[in-house]
């Protein structure tokens, strides 16, 4: 993905952290699956469209969602996705380093929409703008790959 996919290109310059609601997170665990690992390949959800529009609690996904805000007017942001007010944060600098090392891939709404528009499946390409709108509403960034526990912190 290279320089075009740098975190600072994700409209998150105003934040030095990305946030994730995760009521099931256990301290010391990484977040996500290693790129192209058997766990990632065998996850229930393999497409960003499915992850953003149809993911249900308990389903596994090769992607993890973060938000550039804890709370966004109109009920967006990380807080929307927690029942127990458990919100994690990861520094943007740490994510940039992980991406530079080839350990994760970071996708903003525009990149996801462009990926979906390239699909040969008409139904998928037609949903591209809808997926982008949902991601923008939530300040959502998708990450593929594994984020080590030593860069994950609790907000509270």
N, C-alpha and C positions, 0 to 999 in steps of 0.2 A: 504494500500500500504506500510506502514511502512518505515523502514530505507532504504530499497532498492530503494525507490522512492524519496530520499532526493534531493533537488535542486542541492547540490554540486556534485551530481553524473551525472549532465546533461551536462557536458563539458562546463560549463560556469564559471569555477573558475576565469577566467581572468576578469570577469565583476561582478560588485556588483549590476547591474540593468538588468532587462529585459525591452524590448521596444515594444511598440504597436502603429501601425498607426491606427488612428481612427478619420476620418474627421467629424464624427457625435457626438463625445463625448461632453457631457455637464458637466462642472465642478460641483462637488458635487454628481454625480451619481456613483453608484457602476458599476463594469464591470462584466458581466456574470450573470448567474442565480444561485440561491442557489441550492446546490446538491439535486437532486431528487425532486425538486419543480415541481409544475404543469407547470410552464413556461418552465423548462428544458425538461420535458417529452413531452410537446406539441411543442417544437421547430421544425422548418422545417428540420433541420439536426440532426441526432442522431448518426452517425458513424464518426469516425476519418477519414476514407477513403473519405467519401463524403465531410467532412469539408476541407480537404487538397486539394483534386483534383477537386471538383465540386462546391464549395460554390460560390454563386454569390452575388453581392451587394444587400442588402435588405432582404436576407434570414436570418432567425434566426438559431442559432446553440447552442447546449448544451455545446459546446467548444468555447474557445477564444484563439486566436493565439498571441504569443509574440515571439520576436526574441532576441537572445543574442547580436545583433549588430544593430545599426541604419542603417549602409550601409555595404554591403559585395560585394567584387569584383564579377563581373558577374551578377550584378543587383539583388542581394538578400538583405535580411535584412528588417527591418521595413519600411524604406523609399520607398521601392518598392510598398507598399500598400496604399500610401496616394497621393491624388491629391492636397491637400491644405497644405502640409507640417506640419500636426498636428500629433505630435508623443508624446506619453505618456511614462512614465517610472515608474517601480515599483521595489523597492529594493528586491534583492534575499532573504535577511534576513526576510523581511516581508512575503514573499511567503512561506519561510520555516516555519515560525510561524503559518501561516494560515493552512498549510498542517498538521502540528503537532496537531493543534486543530481540525482536521477533517473537516474543512470548504471548502477546495479545494483539488483537485488531480492534480498532475503535471506529464506530460508525455513527455519524450524525444523521438527522432525518433526511437531509438532501441526498446523502450517499445511499441510504437505504432505498429511497424513492427511485434513484437512478438504477440501482441494482434490479429492483422489481420491474421497472419499465423495460429492461433488457430480456425479461423472461419470454420464452416462446409460448408459454401458456397465457392466452388472452385474459383469462380470469385473474391471473396474478398481476399482469401488467396494468390492468384496469384499476386495481386496488392501490397502486403506488401512491397516488396523491392522498388517499384516505389514511394510509399508514403514516405518511409524512405529517398529516394534520394531527393525528393522535399523538405522535411522538412530540411534536412541537408544543401541543397543549400541556403535556406532562414534563416538558424540558428534558425529554428522554434521549439518552445516548445508549447504544447497544455495544457491549463488549463481548468479543469472542476470544476465548482463551482463559487461562487461570491467573487470578490475582492472588499472590501469596499473602498469608495472614499478617506478616510483619509490616504491611503497609495499610492494613485495615484497622480503623478505629471506631469506637462508639461515639455518636454525637453527644449523648448525655453522660 
